[in-house]
Amino acid sequence: MGFSPDGKYIASSGDHTVKIWEVETSKCITIRQGHTGEVISVSFYPDGKYIASSDRTVKIWEVQTSKCITTLQGHTSWVSSVSFSPDGKYIASGSGDNRVKIWEMQTSKCITTLQGHTDKVSSVSFSPDGKYITSGSQDKQ
């Protein structure tokens, strides 16, 4: 779940959908369908133009049109966390396959895979300047 950068919307996940809620009215204004598994994580792009959501893949959606513009595939287990870099150039994804992947937004290509965790990666986040990534895992390291 997460707020849009302007604070006007909330994205929530569940079942096979992503829902966008208007904060002021508490109404669901759109539902995005297209995942084949339970949606675990959602994240807004820094300017609010896109949303990333994950099941065993990461899907990038245009907020205005509700169109899925790309699907990122490469993890071998559930993707538990997605996060955009502050400049919007990259997406980090953490998975039950014990890995963090960094994707280039413009090309939808995985540019690196970070290994080192010995258990599921449950969270990923970029530093405010975008130079670093943190990851949390059930391995407690």
Beta strands, then each sheet from edge to edge (+ up, - down):
strand 1: 2-3
strand 2: 9-14
strand 3: 17-22
strand 4: 27-33
strand 5: 41-44
strand 6: 50-54
strand 7: 58-62
strand 8: 68-72
strand 9: 79-84
strand 10: 90-95
strand 11: 100-104
strand 12: 109-114
strand 13: 121-126
strand 14: 133-137
sheet 1: 1+ 2- 3+ 4-
sheet 2: 5+ 6- 7+ 8-
sheet 3: 9+ 10- 11+ 12-
sheet 4: 13+ 14-
end
